[in-house]
Amino acid sequence: MRITARFLAGSLMVAALGACGGGSSSPTAPAPTPAPTPTPISYSGTYVGPMTFTAGSGGTLPVTGTTTVTHSSGSVSLTSLTTTYQGSALVTFPLGSAPFGTTFTGSTLYTSTGCGTITSTYSGYFGQNGSIMKMNLQVTLTPTSITSGCGVNDVRGELTRN
């Protein structure tokens, strides 16, 4: 009788739990996995690559350009653009800081030897191919007064981050 009473009490308890929602239930769907937060892209680094130097006279010269970029939220800062020709330093042009969205444009003034004050205007954009970061850069150098031997020069090319 004791076994029957215990069995009966246990059966009643299971039935009571079932009535309270503790028995059968439908499976719940797992919570969706949140999308990973993308890592912000940094454009900082040293960029080197082939460029074309076009003199005011129209002549062109293939050069290698080098600049260092510091990227901080909504702006980029570019050190001077150093150009070399056949391994020898040709000339260095100061650049500066510019607001940055998908592109950048900035300008700075500097005093040259022989041509007075020069406005260095630069613009460009960045692109990425896999792990390779590239920067398309154009620099226009405009003297305050255009005289013999001092004209508007242009340097442009695609540089790759080291």
Sequence and secondary structure as in RCSB ss.txt:
>XXXX:A:sequence
MRITARFLAGSLMVAALGACGGGSSSPTAPAPTPAPTPTPISYSGTYVGPMTFTAGSGGTLPVTGTTTVTHSSGS
VSLTSLTTTYQGSALVTFPLGSAPFGTTFTGSTLYTSTGCGTITSTYSGYFGQNGSIMKMNLQVTLTPTSITSGC
GVNDVRGELTRN
>XXXX:A:secstr
 HHHHHHHHHHHHHHHHHHTT S                     EEEEEEEEEE TTS EEEEEEEEEEEEETTE
EEE  EEEEETTEEEEEE  EEEEBSSEEEEEEEEEETTTEEEEEEEEEEEEEETTEEEEEEEEEEEESS BTTB
  EEEEEEEEE 
